[in-house]
Amino acid sequence: MITEDQVQFYHDNGYLLVKGVYNTEEVRRFQESVETFLKRAAASKFDRSHAWQGDYLPPEQLKKLVLKGFHDVQYHDAQFTQMITQLKLVGIFAKLIGDNVQLHHTKMMVKPPEKGAAFPMHQDYPYFPHTKHSMMLASIHLDRTNEENGCLHVIPGSHKQGPLPHVGSYYLNHKEYPIESGTPCIAEAGDVLFFNYLTIHGSPINRSDRTRRNILVQVRDPEDLPTNDKHVNWGQGMMLHGINPLFRNYNYEGKLSEV
């Protein structure tokens, strides 16, 4: 569990790095699940590689970079369900958001050695805007992470600026907000970085000989409603802690209706 000082740090700075949320055995199991996941994806028609195609780097460099990203990993392996329902993680969410914590989505992010793509500074708000801005993310580290292998950088207190205009709706101007302007969040395997979706963050290229594997867990207060349906999936809404005060009917089409 975290202290009241840590809770206050989160609200003041928009982020919090918590050490040792997962133990060595849990990390080992999750690493194995990631590797199995990637092999299964590679053998399917649904494998995906991504790299930001803006003007952050010259085109000849961009085409060499890779970022593996897959949403809703708990649909593929029960280990990830155990990961996102782990009591320490859920307890920290409840301390930072409140008693009611609802899952929005999960995502696997893998930066391969020497060519893991950068992710420019941005807020997550444009991807899934909400009314009360309770939306937050937990980045679960499955590897030792530092500046060399592309650790996350955050700008402390930037969440207090509210939503900012983004280039193409999804990235901040990299000349105004270079990745190096953020505070590097150096972490060990099993550590978790929590931050608000208004907190400016990004990560550099993985230039090391080590993979950087993270699982992202995006959650919200269930009473914090989206302003549009830009990011909806059929399993969205699982309660991780407490109850959903907005009692609804979830039908097979994924549509919601009041009861």
C-alpha positions as CSV (number, residue, x, y, z in Angstrom):
1,M,0.0,0.0,0.0
2,I,1.1,3.6,-0.4
3,T,1.3,6.4,2.2
4,E,-0.7,9.6,2.4
5,D,2.5,11.5,1.4
6,Q,2.7,9.4,-1.8
7,V,-1.0,10.1,-2.5
8,Q,-0.3,13.8,-2.1
9,F,2.7,13.6,-4.3
10,Y,0.6,12.0,-7.0
11,H,-2.0,14.8,-6.8
12,D,0.6,17.5,-6.8
13,N,2.8,16.1,-9.6
14,G,0.5,14.0,-11.7
15,Y,2.5,10.8,-11.3
16,L,3.9,8.3,-8.8
17,L,6.5,5.6,-9.1
18,V,5.8,2.7,-6.7
19,K,8.6,0.2,-6.1
20,G,8.0,-3.6,-5.9
21,V,4.3,-3.8,-6.6
22,Y,5.0,-7.2,-8.2
23,N,7.5,-9.8,-6.8
24,T,10.1,-11.7,-8.7
25,E,8.0,-14.8,-9.4
26,E,5.1,-12.7,-10.7
27,V,7.4,-10.8,-13.0
28,R,8.9,-14.0,-14.3
29,R,5.4,-15.4,-15.1
30,F,4.4,-12.2,-16.8
31,Q,7.6,-12.1,-18.9
32,E,6.9,-15.6,-20.1
33,S,3.3,-14.7,-21.0
34,V,4.5,-11.7,-23.0
35,E,7.0,-13.8,-25.0
36,T,4.3,-16.4,-25.7
37,F,1.9,-13.7,-26.7
38,L,4.4,-12.2,-29.2
39,K,5.0,-15.6,-30.7
40,R,1.3,-16.3,-31.1
41,A,0.8,-12.8,-32.6
42,A,3.7,-13.3,-35.1
43,A,2.1,-16.6,-36.2
44,S,-1.3,-14.9,-36.8
45,K,-2.5,-12.3,-39.3
46,F,-3.0,-9.8,-36.4
47,D,0.7,-9.0,-35.6
48,R,1.3,-5.3,-35.4
49,S,4.3,-3.0,-35.4
50,H,4.1,0.7,-34.9
51,A,6.3,3.8,-35.1
52,W,5.4,7.4,-34.9
53,Q,5.4,8.9,-38.4
54,G,5.8,12.6,-37.5
55,D,8.9,14.8,-38.0
56,Y,10.6,13.8,-34.8
57,L,13.3,11.8,-36.7
58,P,14.4,11.7,-40.3
59,P,12.3,9.2,-42.4
60,E,15.3,6.9,-43.0
61,Q,15.6,6.5,-39.2
62,L,11.9,6.1,-38.6
63,K,11.5,3.2,-40.9
64,K,14.1,1.2,-38.9
65,L,12.2,1.6,-35.6
66,V,9.6,-0.8,-34.2
67,L,7.1,-0.6,-31.3
68,K,4.9,-3.6,-30.6
69,G,1.5,-2.6,-29.2
70,F,-1.5,-4.8,-28.5
71,H,-4.7,-3.8,-26.7
72,D,-6.7,-5.8,-24.1
73,V,-4.2,-8.4,-23.3
74,Q,-6.3,-10.0,-20.6
75,Y,-8.5,-11.5,-23.5
76,H,-5.5,-13.6,-24.5
77,D,-3.9,-14.9,-21.3
78,A,-5.3,-15.4,-17.8
79,Q,-1.9,-14.3,-16.4
80,F,-2.8,-10.7,-17.5
81,T,-6.1,-10.9,-15.7
82,Q,-4.2,-11.9,-12.5
83,M,-1.9,-9.0,-13.1
84,I,-4.6,-6.3,-13.4
85,T,-6.6,-7.7,-10.4
86,Q,-3.6,-8.0,-8.1
87,L,-4.5,-6.7,-4.7
88,K,-1.5,-4.3,-4.3
89,L,-2.2,-2.7,-7.7
90,V,-5.9,-2.4,-7.1
91,G,-5.3,-1.0,-3.6
92,I,-3.1,1.8,-5.0
93,F,-5.7,2.6,-7.7
94,A,-8.3,3.0,-4.9
95,K,-6.0,5.3,-2.9
96,L,-5.4,7.5,-6.0
97,I,-8.9,7.5,-7.6
98,G,-11.4,6.6,-4.9
99,D,-13.3,3.5,-3.8
100,N,-14.8,2.8,-7.2
101,V,-12.2,1.9,-9.9
102,Q,-13.3,0.8,-13.4
103,L,-11.0,-0.7,-16.1
104,H,-11.0,1.2,-19.4
105,H,-8.4,-0.9,-21.3
106,T,-5.0,-2.6,-21.1
107,K,-2.1,-2.5,-23.6
108,M,1.2,-4.3,-24.1
109,M,4.1,-2.1,-25.2
110,V,7.3,-3.8,-26.2
111,K,10.4,-1.9,-27.4
112,P,12.9,-4.3,-28.9
113,P,16.6,-3.8,-28.4
114,E,18.4,-1.1,-30.5
115,K,15.4,-0.2,-32.6
116,G,12.5,0.3,-30.1
117,A,10.6,3.4,-31.4
118,A,10.3,6.6,-29.4
119,F,6.9,7.9,-28.3
120,P,6.8,11.8,-28.4
121,M,5.5,13.8,-25.5
122,H,1.8,13.9,-25.3
123,Q,-1.2,13.7,-23.0
124,D,-3.5,10.6,-23.2
125,Y,-6.5,12.8,-22.9
126,P,-7.1,13.2,-26.7
127,Y,-7.3,9.4,-27.1
128,F,-10.2,9.0,-24.7
129,P,-11.4,12.4,-23.3
130,H,-13.5,12.3,-20.1
131,T,-15.5,14.9,-18.2
132,K,-13.9,14.7,-14.7
133,H,-10.3,13.8,-15.7
134,S,-10.1,10.9,-13.2
135,M,-8.6,8.7,-16.0
136,M,-5.2,7.4,-15.0
137,L,-2.7,4.8,-16.2
138,A,-0.4,2.2,-14.5
139,S,2.7,1.3,-16.5
140,I,3.8,-2.1,-15.1
141,H,7.5,-2.7,-15.7
142,L,8.6,-6.2,-16.6
143,D,12.3,-5.1,-17.2
144,R,14.9,-2.9,-15.6
145,T,14.2,0.4,-17.4
146,N,16.5,3.5,-17.7
147,E,17.2,6.2,-20.3
148,E,19.2,4.0,-22.5
149,N,16.4,1.5,-23.1
150,G,13.6,4.1,-23.5
151,C,12.2,4.7,-20.0
152,L,9.2,7.0,-19.7
153,H,9.7,10.7,-19.1
154,V,7.1,12.8,-17.4
155,I,6.7,16.6,-16.8
156,P,5.8,17.0,-13.1
157,G,2.7,19.1,-12.4
158,S,1.7,19.3,-16.1
159,H,-1.7,17.7,-15.4
160,K,-2.7,21.0,-13.8
161,Q,-2.6,22.7,-17.2
162,G,-5.6,20.8,-18.4
163,P,-6.1,19.5,-22.0
164,L,-3.5,21.0,-24.4
165,P,-3.7,21.3,-28.2
166,H,-2.0,18.3,-29.9
167,V,-0.5,18.0,-33.4
168,G,-2.8,15.8,-35.3
169,S,-4.8,15.5,-32.1
170,Y,-2.4,13.0,-30.6
171,Y,1.1,14.5,-30.0
172,L,2.5,17.7,-28.6
173,N,4.9,19.8,-30.7
174,H,8.2,18.0,-30.1
175,K,10.1,21.2,-30.5
176,E,8.2,22.8,-27.6
177,Y,8.1,19.7,-25.6
178,P,11.2,17.5,-26.3
179,I,11.3,14.2,-24.5
180,E,14.4,15.4,-22.7
181,S,12.3,18.1,-21.0
182,G,10.7,15.4,-18.9
183,T,11.9,13.7,-15.7
184,P,13.1,10.2,-16.5
185,C,11.3,7.5,-14.5
186,I,14.0,4.9,-13.9
187,A,12.4,1.6,-12.7
188,E,13.1,-2.0,-11.9
189,A,11.1,-5.0,-13.0
190,G,8.0,-5.2,-10.8
191,D,7.8,-1.4,-10.3
192,V,4.7,0.5,-11.4
193,L,4.5,4.1,-12.6
194,F,1.1,5.7,-12.1
195,F,0.1,8.9,-13.9
196,N,-3.0,11.0,-14.8
197,Y,-4.0,11.1,-18.4
198,L,-3.4,14.8,-18.5
199,T,0.2,14.4,-17.4
200,I,2.6,15.1,-20.3
201,H,4.8,12.1,-21.0
202,G,6.8,10.3,-23.6
203,S,9.8,8.0,-24.1
204,P,12.9,7.9,-26.2
205,I,14.3,5.2,-28.5
206,N,15.5,2.0,-26.9
207,R,19.2,2.2,-27.9
208,S,20.3,-0.6,-25.5
209,D,20.7,-4.3,-26.1
210,R,17.8,-5.1,-23.8
211,T,14.0,-5.4,-24.5
212,R,11.7,-3.0,-22.7
213,R,8.4,-4.6,-21.8
214,N,5.5,-2.8,-20.2
215,I,1.9,-3.6,-19.6
216,L,-0.4,-0.5,-19.4
217,V,-3.6,-0.5,-17.3
218,Q,-5.9,2.4,-17.9
219,V,-8.6,3.0,-15.3
220,R,-11.2,5.6,-14.3
221,D,-13.9,6.5,-11.8
222,P,-17.0,4.9,-13.3
223,E,-18.9,8.1,-12.7
224,D,-16.4,10.0,-14.9
225,L,-18.2,9.7,-18.3
226,P,-16.5,9.9,-21.7
227,T,-17.2,13.0,-23.8
228,N,-17.3,10.8,-26.9
229,D,-16.9,7.1,-28.0
230,K,-13.4,7.4,-29.6
231,H,-12.0,4.4,-27.7
232,V,-14.6,1.6,-26.9
233,N,-14.1,-2.1,-26.8
234,W,-16.5,-4.9,-25.9
235,G,-15.0,-5.8,-22.5
236,Q,-14.7,-2.2,-21.2
237,G,-16.1,-1.5,-17.8
238,M,-14.8,-4.3,-15.6
239,M,-14.9,-3.2,-11.9
240,L,-11.5,-3.6,-10.2
241,H,-12.6,-2.1,-6.9
242,G,-15.9,-1.0,-5.4
243,I,-19.1,-0.7,-7.4
244,N,-20.4,1.1,-10.5
245,P,-23.0,3.6,-9.1
246,L,-24.4,4.0,-12.6
247,F,-26.4,0.9,-12.9
248,R,-26.7,-0.1,-16.6
249,N,-27.6,-2.9,-18.9
250,Y,-24.7,-4.2,-20.9
251,N,-26.1,-6.0,-24.0
252,Y,-24.4,-8.3,-26.4
253,E,-23.9,-5.5,-29.0
254,G,-21.8,-3.6,-26.5
255,K,-24.3,-0.8,-26.2
256,L,-25.3,0.6,-22.9
257,S,-28.8,1.4,-21.6
258,E,-30.1,2.7,-18.4
259,V,-32.0,0.2,-16.2
